Structures are given as structure tokens and as C-alpha cells.
Amino acid sequence: YKLPILLIEFEADKSFGLMSPSEITEDILSNSVISKLALLVLHFPRLRLVWSRSLHATAQLFASLKLNHPEPEPAEAAL
């Protein structure tokens, strides 16, 4: 894809965060979600992260991204 996107979707009734601020360290830890995301972005600099608060917010986000764009062709998207 020209612009790869990673969607991180939360549940509507849970906190909108991966970890509490007190759990974030300066060190890269193998069991830390933040460390893994940082390494992912470092290795794939074109990757964009999209955060969504809920299923409904994701649906609205996709609708706004698709606005004025045709439906993708499956064969073309598979390339």
C-alpha cells in the first residue's frame, strides 16, 4: 500500500489509552505495548497510526476517509 495504516480500536466503555502514564518508561521493554509501537513506527516510517474510541467512531472515520472516493477494486487492492 502507498500509505499503510494501523487501526487501534478501543472499546467504548473502557479507557482510551494503552497504558497509564506511570507505566511509560524511557527504556525499550519487550513486554511494553508502547515500546512495540515505537519499534514498529521506526521500522516502517510510512506507517500511520489511527486511534478510535469505539466501533461507531471507526465507522464514522472510515466513512469520512471514503468520502468522494470510489469503492476499491479487490484485485487492485491485492497488488
GIWO-V544443 format. One record per helix or strand of 3 or more residues. SS is the DSSP state (@ for helix, = for strand). FROM is the first residue (numbers start at 1). TO is the last residue. Records with the same first field share a line. If there is no record, write none. Layout:
# GIWO-V544443
SS = FROM-TO + FROM-TO
This chain:
# GIWO-V544443
= = 5-9 + 48-52
@ = 21-23 + 33-43 + 55-66 + 74-77
